[in-house]
């Protein structure tokens, strides 16, 4: 193993460890109700409680919103099976999946030496 390869490997391992620590530990400090996009889409509407649940009254973008097809998936809403105590685990799993997909794409698309 050359010094350059060793240095690159150490960087990648360090990057992965830092990403996992941030996802696993700092995700608990994230706001559970981020309001940037939600506030913008609710502009012009009012949330009213009805017997069927919450309903939007008025004219806003959010009135046309629908749940995503994966809204009932095990990692939806930054939790594991809807349990907010596992936010860190959901973050770690998200980082692992992202790193595996990105690493696989980089490996597939890497520059290879030409054979003659």
C-alpha positions as CSV (number, residue, x, y, z in Angstrom):
1,X,0.0,0.0,0.0
2,X,1.5,3.3,-1.0
3,X,1.6,6.4,1.2
4,X,-0.9,8.1,-1.1
5,X,-3.4,5.2,-0.9
6,X,-2.9,5.0,2.9
7,X,-3.6,8.8,3.2
8,X,-6.7,8.6,1.0
9,X,-8.0,5.6,3.0
10,X,-7.4,7.4,6.3
11,X,-9.3,10.4,5.0
12,X,-12.2,8.4,3.8
13,X,-12.5,6.5,7.1
14,X,-12.2,9.7,9.0
15,X,-14.9,11.3,6.9
16,X,-17.2,8.4,7.5
17,X,-16.6,8.4,11.2
18,X,-17.3,12.2,11.5
19,X,-20.4,11.8,9.3
20,X,-21.7,9.0,11.5
21,X,-21.0,10.9,14.7
22,X,-22.8,14.0,13.4
23,X,-25.8,11.9,12.2
24,X,-26.0,9.8,15.4
25,X,-25.3,12.4,18.1
26,X,-26.2,15.8,16.7
27,X,-29.5,14.7,15.1
28,X,-31.1,14.8,18.5
29,X,-30.4,18.5,18.7
30,X,-32.3,19.2,15.4
31,X,-35.6,20.9,15.6
32,X,-38.4,18.4,15.3
33,X,-40.6,20.9,13.6
34,X,-38.6,22.8,11.0
35,X,-40.6,25.7,9.8
36,X,-38.9,27.2,6.7
37,X,-40.7,25.3,3.9
38,X,-43.7,24.5,6.0
39,X,-44.3,28.2,6.8
40,X,-43.9,29.2,3.2
41,X,-46.4,26.6,2.0
42,X,-48.9,27.5,4.7
43,X,-48.9,31.2,3.9
44,X,-52.5,32.2,3.3
45,X,-54.1,29.3,5.2
46,X,-55.3,28.6,8.7
47,X,-55.2,25.3,10.4
48,X,-58.6,24.4,11.8
49,X,-59.5,21.4,14.1
50,X,-62.4,19.3,12.9
51,X,-63.9,16.0,13.9
52,X,-61.8,14.3,11.2
53,X,-58.6,16.0,12.3
54,X,-56.8,19.1,11.2
55,X,-58.0,20.9,8.0
56,X,-56.5,23.8,6.1
57,X,-58.8,26.7,5.3
58,X,-57.8,29.4,2.9
59,X,-55.7,29.7,-0.2
60,X,-52.2,28.2,0.1
61,X,-49.9,25.7,-1.6
62,X,-50.2,23.2,1.2
63,X,-53.9,22.6,0.5
64,X,-52.8,20.5,-2.5
65,X,-50.2,18.5,-0.5
66,X,-50.4,14.7,-0.2
67,X,-48.4,12.2,1.7
68,X,-45.5,10.7,0.0
69,X,-45.7,7.1,-1.1
70,X,-43.0,6.2,1.4
71,X,-44.6,8.1,4.3
72,X,-45.4,4.9,6.1
73,X,-41.9,3.4,5.6
74,X,-39.8,2.4,8.6
75,X,-37.4,5.4,8.4
76,X,-40.0,8.1,7.6
77,X,-40.0,11.4,9.6
78,X,-36.4,10.9,10.8
79,X,-37.4,8.1,13.1
80,X,-37.4,4.3,13.2
81,X,-40.9,3.0,12.9
82,X,-42.3,6.3,14.1
83,X,-40.3,6.2,17.4
84,X,-38.6,9.6,17.9
85,X,-36.2,8.0,20.4
86,X,-34.3,6.4,17.5
87,X,-33.7,9.6,15.6
88,X,-29.9,9.1,15.8
89,X,-30.2,5.5,14.5
90,X,-32.3,6.8,11.5
91,X,-29.6,9.4,10.9
92,X,-26.8,6.8,11.0
93,X,-28.7,4.5,8.7
94,X,-29.3,7.4,6.3
95,X,-25.5,8.2,6.3
96,X,-24.6,4.5,5.8
97,X,-27.0,4.1,2.8
98,X,-25.8,7.4,1.3
99,X,-22.1,6.4,1.7
100,X,-22.7,3.0,0.2
101,X,-24.6,4.4,-2.8
102,X,-22.1,7.2,-3.4
103,X,-19.1,4.8,-2.9
104,X,-20.6,2.3,-5.3
105,X,-21.2,5.0,-7.9
106,X,-17.7,6.4,-7.6
107,X,-16.3,2.8,-7.9
108,X,-18.4,2.1,-11.0
109,X,-17.6,5.4,-12.7
110,X,-13.9,5.6,-11.7
111,X,-11.3,6.2,-14.3
112,X,-9.7,2.9,-15.3
113,X,-6.4,2.5,-17.1
114,X,-6.7,1.6,-20.8
115,X,-5.7,-1.9,-21.8
116,X,-3.9,-2.4,-25.1
